[in-house]
């Protein structure tokens, strides 16, 4: 059995980069868990704990890896290495 592929994206409504990141992961079979930092203070606190001092979205959590901003080339390279 293959391990569950999951990614967490801290986002805000209307964020085009957030939508692009979600689409990227979902089309590759990942379960995408969304945390809206504009509607949830708990989500905002969690994002700030994972990315101290950061005020921009998306913040993408893949296991222990945390990346701020949408960098599709980084993720393409990372996923190719893990196949």
Contact map, one row per residue, 1 for C-alpha under 8 A:
11100000000000000000000000000000000000000000000000000000000000000000000000000000000
11110000000000000000000000000000000000000000000000000000000000000000000000000000000
11111000000000000000000000000000000000000000000000000000000000000000000000000000000
01111100000000000000000000000110000000000000000000000000000000000000000000000000000
00111110000000000000000000001110000000000000000000000000000000000000000000000000000
00011111000000000000000000000111100000000000000000000000000001100000000000000000000
00001111100000000000000010000111100000000000000000000000000111100000000000000000000
00000111110000000000000000000001111000000000000000000000000111000000000000000000000
00000011111000000100010000000001111000000000000000000000011110000000000000000000000
00000001111100000000000000000000011110000010001000000000111100000000000000000000000
00000000111110100100000000000000011111000000000000000000111000000000000000000000000
00000000011111100100000000000000000111000000000000000000110000000000000000000000000
00000000001111100000000000000000000101000000000000000000000000000000000000000000000
00000000000111110000000000000000000000000000000000000000000000000000000000000000000
00000000001111111110000000000000000000000000000000000000100000000000000000000000000
00000000000001111111000000000000000000000000000000000000000000000000000000000000000
00000000000000111111100000000000000000000000000000000000010000000000110000000000000
00000000101100111111110000000000000000000000000000000000110000000000010000000000000
00000000000000111111111000000000000000000000000000000000000000000000000000000000000
00000000000000011111111100000000000000000000000000000000000000000000010000000000000
00000000000000001111111110000000000000000000000000000000000000000000010100000000000
00000000100000000111111111000001000000000000000000000000000000000000000000000000000
00000000000000000011111111100000000000000000000000000000000000000000000000000000000
00000000000000000001111111110000000000000000000000000000000000000000000000000000000
00000010000000000000111111111111000000000000000000000000000000000000000000000000000
00000000000000000000011111111111000000000000000000000000000000000000000000000000000
00000000000000000000001111111100000000000000000000000000000000000000000000000000000
00000000000000000000000111111100000000000000000000000000000000000000000000000000000
00001000000000000000000011111110000000000000000000000000000000000000000000000000000
00011110000000000000000011111111000000000000000000000000000000000000000000000000000
00011110000000000000000011001111100000000000000000000000000000000000000000000000000
00000111100000000000010011000111110000000000000000000000000000000000000000000000000
00000111100000000000000000000011111000000000000000000000000000000000000000000000000
00000001111000000000000000000001111100000000000000000000000000000000000000000000000
00000001111000000000000000000000111110010010000000000000000000000000000000000000000
00000000011110000000000000000000011111110011000000000000000000000000000000000000000
00000000011100000000000000000000001111111111001000000000000000000000000000000000000
00000000001110000000000000000000000111111001000000000000000000000000000000000000000
00000000000000000000000000000000000111111000000000000000000000000000000000000000000
00000000000000000000000000000000001111111111000000000000000000000000000000000000000
00000000000000000000000000000000000011111111100000000000000000000000000000000000000
00000000000000000000000000000000000010011111110000000000000000000000000000000000000
00000000010000000000000000000000001110011111111000000000000000000000000000000000000
00000000000000000000000000000000000111011111111100000000000000000000000000000000000
00000000000000000000000000000000000000001111111110000000000000000000000000000000000
00000000000000000000000000000000000000000111111111000000000000000000000000000000000
00000000010000000000000000000000000010000011111111110000001000000000000000000000000
00000000000000000000000000000000000000000001111111111110000000000000000000000000000
00000000000000000000000000000000000000000000111111110000000000000000000000000000000
00000000000000000000000000000000000000000000011111110000000000000100000000000000000
00000000000000000000000000000000000000000000001111111100001000000101000000000000000
00000000000000000000000000000000000000000000001111111100000000000000000000000000000
00000000000000000000000000000000000000000000000100111110000000000000000000000000000
00000000000000000000000000000000000000000000000100111111000000000001000000000000000
00000000000000000000000000000000000000000000000100001111100000000000000000000000000
00000000000000000000000000000000000000000000000000000111111000000001100000000000000
00000000011100100100000000000000000000000000000000000011111000000001100000000000000
00000000111100001100000000000000000000000000000000000001111100000001110000000000000
00000000111000000000000000000000000000000000001000100001111110000111100000000000000
00000011110000000000000000000000000000000000000000000000011111000111100000000000000
00000011100000000000000000000000000000000000000000000000001111111110000000000000000
00000111000000000000000000000000000000000000000000000000000111111100000000000000000
00000110000000000000000000000000000000000000000000000000000011111100000000000000000
00000000000000000000000000000000000000000000000000000000000011111100000000000000000
00000000000000000000000000000000000000000000000000000000000011111110000000000000000
00000000000000000000000000000000000000000000000001100000001111111111000000000000000
00000000000000000000000000000000000000000000000000000000001110001111110000000000000
00000000000000000000000000000000000000000000000000100101111100000111110000000000000
00000000000000001000000000000000000000000000000000000001111100000011111000000000000
00000000000000001101100000000000000000000000000000000000010000000011111100000000000
00000000000000000000000000000000000000000000000000000000000000000000111111100000000
00000000000000000000100000000000000000000000000000000000000000000000011111110000000
00000000000000000000000000000000000000000000000000000000000000000000001111111000000
00000000000000000000000000000000000000000000000000000000000000000000001111111100000
00000000000000000000000000000000000000000000000000000000000000000000001111111110000
00000000000000000000000000000000000000000000000000000000000000000000000111111111000
00000000000000000000000000000000000000000000000000000000000000000000000011111111100
00000000000000000000000000000000000000000000000000000000000000000000000001111111110
00000000000000000000000000000000000000000000000000000000000000000000000000111111111
00000000000000000000000000000000000000000000000000000000000000000000000000011111111
00000000000000000000000000000000000000000000000000000000000000000000000000001111111
00000000000000000000000000000000000000000000000000000000000000000000000000000111111
00000000000000000000000000000000000000000000000000000000000000000000000000000011111
